[in-house]
Amino acid sequence: MSASLAERLSLVQEGIAEAARNAGRDVNDLTTIVVTKFHPAQLVRDLYDLGVRNVGENRHQEAEAKAAELSELDLTWHFIGQLQSNKARAARKYASVVHSVDRPSLVTALGNAAFTPEGEPENNIVEVLDCFVQLNLTQDPARGGVQPADVVELAELVAAQPSLNLLGVMAVAPLDEEPRVAFARVRAASERVQTVIPSATYISTGMSHDYAAAISEGATHLRIGSAITGNRPVSG
Ligand SMILES: *Cc1c(COP(=O)(O)O)cnc(C)c1O
């Protein structure tokens, strides 16, 4: 019999706790985001019943639909995929955190989306959206994110937007590199960002197969999908 959702979730939680112990870190400093992309809203509901409150999605339309369907649940939605600038306003309506801020035009679009076209704050107060800037650890521009050399400049653009709060840096480990080596480069980039924006201390790294390495290199936000949800249905 295959493991149930509850069993997979608790196995991953134990794995995270063990990796934190091995790294001499407090597990309470780690936020686990369960990535529910391609899965139906019912799976998110089941996760909620198991105590999950942070969920991640990488496609805007799918995320928007699920967040609407589950609006009565007290969930924090993390957007982790490539986002078109013309979807920035819609994404701000459900996402509490955008992990994938990867270019100046998206910073501007997300920043402006807190305001009406007349420049008034939406709902009369400037709501602040938490963001990570995404690093590309490969030479392939299709992978999304900025090169490490450009990360401080992008971080400064985010920090300059009154409606955006920079949490830190995010990355996906390349397939052809030891994850811990790649995550050490993320930590170095994070330290450079913190020299100009000291509050941007968070690091979003670590997926199903590499979260232990990510925790060793300072990850604070883990984005874990298949190890918890099981295999993703084929995308429609
Ligand atoms: C899908 C996805 C994840 C989760 O991947 P798993 O290998 O299923 O854990 C994490 N981060 C991003 C950006 C993703 O697109």
The ligand as an SDF file (V2000), in Angstrom:
LIG
                    3D

 15 15  0  0  0  0  0  0  0  0999 V2000
    7.4300   22.5160   -8.3230 C   0  0  0  0  0  0  0  0  0  0  0  0
    8.3220   23.4320   -7.6030 C   0  0  0  0  0  0  0  0  0  0  0  0
    8.8190   23.1000   -6.3310 C   0  0  0  0  0  0  0  0  0  0  0  0
    8.5370   21.7720   -5.6390 C   0  0  0  0  0  0  0  0  0  0  0  0
    9.2130   20.7460   -6.3170 O   0  0  0  0  0  0  0  0  0  0  0  0
    9.2420   19.2430   -5.7550 P   0  0  0  0  0  0  0  0  0  0  0  0
   10.4440   18.6390   -6.3990 O   0  0  0  0  0  0  0  0  0  0  0  0
    7.9750   18.5940   -6.1870 O   0  0  0  0  0  0  0  0  0  0  0  0
    9.3700   19.3080   -4.2840 O   0  0  0  0  0  0  0  0  0  0  0  0
    9.6110   24.0390   -5.6840 C   0  0  0  0  0  0  0  0  0  0  0  0
    9.9300   25.2330   -6.2480 N   0  0  0  0  0  0  0  0  0  0  0  0
    9.4810   25.5700   -7.4690 C   0  0  0  0  0  0  0  0  0  0  0  0
    9.8640   26.8950   -8.0330 C   0  0  0  0  0  0  0  0  0  0  0  0
    8.6640   24.6930   -8.1880 C   0  0  0  0  0  0  0  0  0  0  0  0
    8.2250   25.0570   -9.3950 O   0  0  0  0  0  0  0  0  0  0  0  0
  1  2  1  0
  2  3  1  0
  2 14  2  0
  3  4  1  0
  3 10  2  0
  4  5  1  0
  5  6  1  0
  6  7  2  0
  6  8  1  0
  6  9  1  0
 10 11  1  0
 11 12  2  0
 12 13  1  0
 12 14  1  0
 14 15  1  0
M  END
$$$$
